[in-house]
Amino acid sequence: MFSGKKSQQTLAREERAQRRSLKNIPSATGASTPALQDLVVVNWVFLPLLDSESCNVVEIPRSLFEGVSKNARNKFVKEILNDYKFHAEAASIKFHKVEGDVNLEETSRTGWEKDHKFEFIYPSESLAETIGDKIKNRRIVHLAVNALKEASITETEDVAELPEIRRYRALVRTPGKPPSTAAKSSEYKKAQEDLATAIHDGRYAKGGSTQAPPIEIFHPVFGDFLRIVSDKGHQPSVEDIRNVQALSNFLSELDETNETSRNVRTRGVLSRILGVEIYDEGNADSTRSDGVYTIMVGDKRIPVLLGEFKKELGEGSCDPSAQAAFSIRRSWLQDERNEIRDRCCCPTFLLAGGGPWLCVMGSVLTDKVIVQRLTDMMWLSQSSSEEAERMYKVARVLSALRKCLKALTEYYRETAPRIPPVTKGSPHPRFYPYPSSYQSDIGPVTFQYLEFLEEREDCVTFRAKTTPSNEPVVVKFVLAYGPEVHHFLAEKGHAPRLRYYGPLPNSYKPLPQSPVTEGAPPGLTFGSMNMVVMDYVNSATNPPPDARKQVEDVLELLHPAGYVFGDLRSQNILFDSEGKVKFIDFNWTGRYDATIKDASGVPARIQRLIDEKSVGWVKPKEGYSHYPYNINLDPTIGWPKDLGPLQSIRPAHDWYMLEKLPY
């Protein structure tokens, strides 16, 4: 049951807050406390550290309560520190509305949170509109808060340093558990709860996120690997296929040798296939992986390929792919690699497997360790008498890896040492994608990254400036985009100028369409990453009085022209310094089938224009726009009820979402 002591403390705290507000009592510094009507009392719980007295109370200024919830993060950083002695990373704070009414007494029961659902509150939403109906009841939980731990700042470190440099320095100072320990499930979860030790590989602790941008935007070698594997012109040699056959025979045998002896043979066969020397080498801190290919850069050894292998999958109580991730993290944190690590994002290939299983992964170290699978876990055993295709596919993968190891070796010997190291207070290319130029109508234009434009672990949108002209631009990396719609609105002054849309520069060549995916449902996008460069919009602090009318006017242009926007939310609509509307996110935009009428939702005058223009309509070659397969259907967003993954985007959806805008 809920402890009487806790209940009295909570009520007393609220009572004192009310008395202070009513009397406008001066604070110790002489400043007066806001009046009662300017404060909102919120009961909240901190999900990572629930205990028998987990519910706390906070007084939030009404302006903060009614503004976008993102602005309340710093307030809760202080509250979490005061109440839980937990240093929270502000950007990681997430707010949730508790479904139903959870009495304060219930929070004293261990595991109470498992019986309830929590609706995510988006940074652009206000606490007022999401939990405003709950705060009148002082006996229930109003808000749940989640956050990741911020890596500590040393006494000599400047708290005003760029966020990415602070995170990077904290990561370097935090070696974490040895890889063989960190990869065990219980320790894996603990590591993923801390920004300084987390591997951004998609595996996350409750309430967190370890998604990251695609690693091919940080170094071209990973995109090249994917393209070479898919390129019909790339063929493994007869010798490659023979070596893969030998690897298959060896890995398929169930024998009595121990893992150490088995790995000696594994390294030998892989060395022949990949054309490099893979050996067993320990780090200065006594940790070691099952195999590593290093090269000398100056007088230091630099890892280009690292492997972790189990005699059988599951042995050792950990996933070898997770162990490989922690191993490469530990490898790059060695002091001897400081100099090269401060200059580049440390691109490295990884191999992981157990028994006859093997996969290829890639890793980079920006302000976080990012590890992504470049292949599935490939089965090398020959289950039938006819396995030629399987052996051929594995040979294609490993021979492609051989080419890329050669390219990466050259990068470390020739390019990386010439990059200047990280310097205090200056954005450094090691934290940002590798493209630094785009092709304009008059020639190449170079640019320099300045900052991340989203407080997300998977941010792919950046503020930059052209050099040497210093024009502000936004650089974004996407798989799907609607350049036709972007150009259409930009020409009418309702979107920033689109300077470039196309492949990443210096890439091998576009990833070919696989025959397997040619018949995939509309809405699934495959292929290579693309880069978008557009003008930067200096946005106004507040929307103008006619904000809604301006958005309506844009829809009245789009829909009769045969276009839909799709993601009509406030974060995708800006107003420039003159108060003029600018649509900025075109990932979902495109054509729709104008010969099909929406049952309702489209204004009659707009529908008449659509009908007039749909005469003789021809389906566009690129097809119609659909919602992505992974659309977030959180009910707090307020999508139309008939909307879902891979469904057609319709004009009625845009008009429905118009009603959800906060102006």
ABEGO torsion letter per residue (X at the ends): XBBAAAAAAAAAAAAAAAAAAAAGBBBAAGBBBBBAAABBBBBBBBAABBBABABBBBBBBAAAAABBAAAAAAAAAAAAAAAAGBBBBAAABBBBBBBEBBBAAAAABBGAAAABBBBBBBAABBAAAAAAAAAABAABBABBBBBBBBBBBBAABBAABBAAAAAAAAAAABAEBBAAAAABAAAAAAAAABAAABBBAGBBBBGBBABBBBAAAABAAAAAAAAAAABAABBBBAAAAAAAAAAAAAAABBBABBAAAAAAAAAAAAAAAAGBBBBBBBBAAGBBBABBBBBBBEABBBBABBBBBBABBGBGGBBAAAAAAAAAAAAAABAAAAAAAAABAGBBBBBBBBEABBBBBBBBBBABBBBBBABBBBBABBABABAAAAAAAAAAAAAAAAAAAAAAAAAAAAAAAABBBBBBGBBBAAABBABABBBBAAEBBBBBBABBABBBAABABBBBBBOAAGBBBBBBBBABBBAAAAAAAAAAGABBBBABBEBBBGBABBBBBBAAAAABBBGBBBEBBBBBBBBBBBBBABBBAAAAAAAAAAAAAAAAAGBBAGBBBAAABBBBAAGBBBBABAAABEBBBAABBBABGBBAAAAAAAAAAABGBBBBAAEBBBBBAABBABAAAGBBAABBBGBBBBAAAAAAAAAABAX
